[in-house]
């Protein structure tokens, strides 16, 4: 994807005055220039009216200039022949007064407006990037505002389209490959029945079944990755009880502990997440317990087993697609290494997270945290 390069010097020289004025720099410069001019005008008016005055020349001696005639002010002694001294100068306003406060507020307001103008395009782009990370089909960023903001929005929208095209091409490619592989695999499954050696026929059938399972799991993983499901109020306790009951009907030993209030989640994604965690635990342990820990900020679901456990250095790698633990997972244990990747992806799409801890006494505990909020 080609990036939009900054304007070169010749291109800037060819710009029209109106185009130069329609820039973020010009707008900020105009706002601050206006603030400076207004501040200086206010300062000029302030010092003109309330600033220090020139001292009048010293009065002539009494022999040359007499006092002003008239009754003396109250509190002043009367001069000769009823003359009174000149009135004292009027009081001066303090430095911290209404004009100075107005000037300060003007500068603060101008700085606030300038900062908002500067931060608004960046904030809009950040919000659009967050929406894009949650949903590739989110609306594009409006290409409005100053020239620099329009250029950034245009580059972001081009990047968004390229990402969507690449994801769609990858999905189409994998779907096409999976579809094209199903046809020869189906023919091989029919022809394997003609193999006379029973042991060889069993091994070939197992290999074919594993390949078909990998194709199905890959397609399911891609569908979960692209799924967009609205948040709904959901009874997580009822879901845990239902999954535990289904597992018990298959001969497993699964118990549910704790209670929780309804939570706003993606129901299908949460069901897929818990079902994968439960299947993964039952694959390596005979008994599993599901514990619900409700809180004011989040809900914690712990799926605990007493199987072989997961080494501490591999507790992050098990969430990578197609990763298998050599010591405990093989082709006979089932699965292709996508269940935990699907589970973590479903948890993070809802604003939560998923990780593993060691079970006291041996085993692994999957900890699923979901936020108690109205938005994911």
C-alpha positions in Angstrom: 0.0 0.0 0.0 1.4 3.3 -1.1 1.6 5.9 1.7 0.7 9.6 1.2 4.0 11.5 1.3 4.2 15.0 2.7 4.0 17.9 0.4 7.3 18.9 -1.2 8.6 22.5 -1.5 7.6 23.0 -5.2 4.1 21.8 -4.5 3.8 24.1 -1.6 5.0 27.0 -3.7 2.2 26.3 -6.3 -0.5 26.3 -3.6 -3.1 29.1 -3.9 -3.6 31.5 -0.9 -7.0 30.0 -0.2 -5.5 26.5 0.0 -2.8 27.7 2.4 -5.4 29.3 4.6 -7.4 26.0 4.7 -4.8 24.3 6.8 -4.5 23.3 10.5 -1.4 25.6 10.9 -3.2 28.6 9.4 -6.2 28.1 11.7 -4.1 27.7 14.8 -1.9 30.7 13.8 -5.0 32.9 13.3 -6.5 32.0 16.6 -3.3 32.7 18.6 -2.5 35.8 16.6 -6.0 37.2 17.3 -5.5 36.3 21.0 -2.2 38.2 21.1 -3.6 41.3 19.3 -6.6 41.4 21.7 -4.3 41.0 24.7 -2.1 43.8 23.6 -5.0 46.1 22.9 -6.4 45.4 26.4 -3.0 46.0 27.9 -2.7 49.3 26.0 -6.1 50.4 27.2 -5.3 49.4 30.7 -2.0 51.3 31.0 -3.5 54.3 29.2 -6.3 54.7 31.7 -4.8 53.2 34.9 -1.1 53.2 34.3 1.5 55.6 36.1 0.9 59.2 35.3 3.5 62.0 34.8 4.1 64.0 37.8 3.0 67.6 37.4 5.7 70.3 37.7 6.5 71.6 41.1 4.2 74.4 42.2 5.7 77.9 42.3 6.5 79.4 45.6 3.7 81.0 47.5 5.1 84.4 46.7 4.6 83.8 42.9 1.5 81.6 42.9 -1.3 81.8 45.4 -3.5 79.1 46.5 -6.8 78.5 44.8 -9.5 80.6 46.3 -12.4 79.0 48.0 -13.3 77.2 51.2 -10.7 74.7 52.3 -11.6 71.0 52.2 -12.7 69.3 55.4 -9.7 68.3 57.4 -7.3 70.8 55.8 -6.3 74.0 57.5 -7.3 77.2 55.9 -4.6 79.2 54.1 -4.1 82.8 54.1 -7.1 84.9 52.8 -9.3 81.7 52.5 -7.1 80.0 49.9 -7.0 76.1 49.7 -4.4 73.7 48.4 -5.0 71.8 45.1 -7.0 68.5 45.5 -4.9 65.3 45.8 -4.7 62.8 42.8 -7.5 60.2 42.6 -6.9 56.6 43.8 -5.4 54.1 41.3 -7.0 50.7 40.7 -5.0 47.6 41.8 -3.1 45.6 39.3 -5.3 42.5 39.7 -8.6 44.0 38.5 -11.3 43.4 35.9 -9.3 44.3 32.8 -6.4 42.1 33.7 -8.7 39.2 34.6 -10.5 39.6 31.3 -7.2 39.6 29.4 -6.2 36.4 31.2 -9.5 34.7 30.5 -9.2 35.7 26.8 -5.8 34.0 26.6 -7.0 30.8 28.3 -10.1 30.6 26.1 -7.9 31.1 23.0 -5.5 28.4 24.1 -8.4 26.0 24.8 -10.0 26.6 21.4 -6.6 26.1 19.7 -6.0 22.9 21.6 -9.4 21.6 20.7 -8.9 22.3 17.0 -5.5 20.6 17.1 -6.7 17.5 19.0 -10.1 16.9 17.4 -8.8 15.3 14.1 -6.4 13.1 16.1 -9.2 12.0 18.5 -11.5 11.2 15.6 -8.8 9.1 14.0 -8.2 7.3 17.2 -11.9 6.5 17.6 -12.1 5.2 14.0 -9.0 3.0 14.6 -10.6 1.5 17.7 -13.9 0.8 15.8 -11.8 -0.8 13.0 -10.0 -3.0 15.4 -13.4 -4.3 16.7 -15.3 -4.4 13.4 -13.7 -4.4 9.9 -17.1 -3.3 8.5 -17.2 -0.1 10.5 -17.9 3.1 8.6 -15.0 5.0 7.1 -13.6 8.2 8.7 -15.2 11.4 7.4 -12.8 13.3 5.2 -13.6 16.8 6.6 -11.7 19.5 8.4 -8.4 21.2 7.5 -6.2 20.0 4.7 -3.9 18.0 6.9 -6.9 16.3 8.6 -8.4 15.4 5.3 -5.1 13.9 4.1 -4.8 11.8 7.3 -8.4 10.7 7.0 -8.0 9.7 3.4 -4.8 7.7 4.2 -6.7 6.0 7.0 -9.6 5.1 4.8 -7.3 3.6 2.2 -5.5 1.6 4.8 -8.9 0.4 6.1 -10.0 -0.7 2.6 -6.7 -2.5 2.0 -7.0 -4.4 5.3 -10.6 -5.4 4.5 -9.5 -6.6 1.0 -6.6 -8.6 2.4 -8.8 -10.3 5.1 -11.5 -11.1 2.5 -8.9 -12.5 0.1 -7.4 -14.6 2.8 -10.8 -16.0 3.8 -11.8 -16.6 0.1 -8.4 -18.4 -0.5 -8.7 -20.6 2.5 -12.4 -21.4 1.7 -11.4 -22.3 -1.9 -8.5 -24.4 -0.8 -10.6 -26.2 1.8 -13.4 -26.8 -0.8 -10.9 -28.1 -3.4 -9.3 -30.4 -0.9 -12.6 -31.9 0.2 -13.2 -33.5 -3.2 -10.0 -35.6 -3.4 -10.3 -36.4 0.3 -13.8 -37.7 -0.2 -12.5 -39.9 -3.1 -9.7 -41.2 -0.9 -12.2 -42.1 1.8 -14.1 -44.2 -0.7 -11.0 -45.8 -2.1 -9.5 -46.6 1.3 -12.2 -49.2 1.7 -10.6 -51.2 -1.1 -7.3 -51.6 0.8 -6.9 -55.2 1.8 -4.5 -54.7 4.7 -6.7 -53.8 7.8 -3.9 -52.1 9.7 -3.0 -50.0 6.7 -6.6 -49.1 6.0 -7.1 -48.0 9.7 -4.1 -45.7 9.6 -5.1 -44.2 6.3 -8.6 -43.6 7.6 -7.2 -41.9 10.7 -5.1 -39.6 8.5 -8.0 -38.7 6.4 -10.2 -38.0 9.4 -7.5 -35.8 10.8 -7.2 -33.8 7.6 -11.0 -33.3 7.3 -11.1 -32.2 11.0 -8.3 -29.7 10.3 -10.3 -28.3 7.4 -13.5 -28.0 9.4 -11.7 -26.4 12.4 -10.0 -23.9 10.1 -13.2 -22.8 8.5 -14.9 -22.6 11.9 -12.0 -20.5 13.2 -12.3 -18.1 10.2 -16.0 -17.8 10.7 -15.6 -17.0 14.4 -12.9 -14.4 13.6 -15.2 -12.6 11.2 -18.3 -12.9 13.3 -20.0 -9.7 14.5 -22.6 -10.3 17.2 -24.4 -7.7 19.2 -24.1 -7.6 23.0 -27.1 -8.9 24.9 -28.1 -9.5 28.5 -27.4 -13.2 29.2 -27.7 -15.6 32.0 -24.1 -17.0 32.2 -25.1 -19.3 35.1 -27.7 -21.0 33.0 -25.2 -21.5 30.2 -22.7 -23.1 32.5 -25.3 -25.4 34.0 -26.4 -26.4 30.5 -22.9 -27.2 29.3 -22.2 -29.2 32.5 -25.4 -31.2 32.1 -24.6 -32.0 28.5 -21.2 -33.2 29.5 -22.6 -35.4 32.3 -24.9 -37.0 29.9 -21.9 -38.1 27.8 -20.4 -39.7 30.9 -18.1 -36.9 32.2 -18.0 -35.5 35.7 -18.6 -31.7 35.5 -19.8 -29.5 38.4 -20.7 -25.8 38.6 -20.1 -23.6 41.6 -21.1 -20.1 42.4 -23.7 -17.7 41.1 -23.7 -14.5 39.0 -26.1 -11.8 37.9 -27.0 -11.5 34.2 -24.1 -10.1 32.1 -24.1 -8.2 28.8 -22.1 -10.5 26.4 -22.2 -12.0 22.9 -24.1 -15.2 23.6 -22.8 -17.3 20.7 -19.2 -16.2 21.3 -19.4 -17.0 25.0 -21.0 -20.4 24.4 -18.2 -21.2 21.9 -15.6 -20.0 24.4 -16.9 -22.0 27.3 -17.5 -25.1 25.2 -14.0 -25.1 23.9 -12.6 -24.7 27.4 -14.7 -27.5 28.7 -13.8 -29.9 25.9 -10.1 -29.1 26.3 -10.3 -29.8 30.0 -12.3 -33.1 29.6 -9.8 -34.3 27.0 -7.0 -34.6 29.6 -9.0 -35.0 32.9 -11.9 -37.1 34.0 -13.5 -34.5 36.2 -13.9 -30.7 35.7 -15.4 -27.9 37.8 -16.7 -24.6 36.6 -16.5 -21.8 39.2 -18.3 -18.5 38.8 -16.9 -15.5 40.7 -19.1 -12.4 40.3 -17.9 -8.9 41.1 -18.9 -5.3 40.6 -16.5 -4.7 37.8 -16.0 -8.1 36.1 -17.1 -11.7 36.1 -14.5 -14.4 36.5 -15.2 -18.0 35.2 -12.6 -20.6 36.2 -12.6 -24.0 34.4 -10.5 -26.2 36.6 -9.2 -29.7 35.9 -6.6 -32.1 37.6 -5.0 -33.4 34.4 -1.3 -33.2 33.4 -1.3 -29.4 33.4 0.5 -26.9 31.2 4.1 -25.8 31.8 4.4 -22.2 32.8 6.6 -21.3 29.8 3.9 -22.7 27.4 0.8 -21.1 28.9 0.8 -18.4 26.2 1.8 -20.5 23.3 -1.2 -22.9 23.7 -3.4 -20.0 22.5 -1.6 -19.9 19.1 -3.4 -21.6 16.2 -2.4 -25.2 15.5 -0.1 -25.3 18.6 0.0 -28.7 20.3 1.6 -29.8 23.6 3.8 -32.7 22.6 3.6 -34.4 25.9 -0.2 -34.5 26.3 -1.8 -33.7 22.9 -1.4 -36.1 20.0 -3.6 -37.2 17.1 -5.4 -39.7 19.3 -6.5 -37.1 21.8 -8.4 -35.2 19.2 -8.4 -31.5 18.2 -6.1 -29.7 15.9 -5.0 -26.8 18.1 -7.6 -24.2 17.3 -10.0 -24.5 20.2 -8.1 -22.3 22.7 -7.3 -19.8 19.9 -11.1 -19.5 19.2 -11.8 -19.2 22.9 -9.4 -16.4 23.5 -10.5 -14.6 20.4 -14.1 -14.8 21.6 -13.2 -13.5 25.0 -11.2 -10.5 23.7 -14.0 -9.6 21.3 -16.2 -9.0 24.3 -13.5 -6.9 26.1 -12.3 -9.7 28.3 -9.3 -12.0 28.4 -8.4 -15.6 28.9 -5.3 -17.2 30.4 -4.2 -20.3 32.3 -3.1 -20.9 35.9 -1.9 -23.9 37.7 -4.5 -25.8 39.6 -3.6 -26.4 43.3 -2.7 -30.1 43.6 -1.9 -30.4 39.8 -3.7 -29.6 36.7 -4.6 -26.5 34.7 -7.2 -23.8 35.4 -8.5 -21.6 32.5 -9.5 -18.2 33.9 -12.0 -16.2 31.8 -12.5 -12.6 32.7 -15.5 -10.6 31.3 -16.0 -6.9 32.1 -19.3 -5.8 33.6 -20.0 -2.9 31.3 -22.4 -1.9 28.6 -19.7 -1.8 26.0 -17.2 -4.4 24.9 
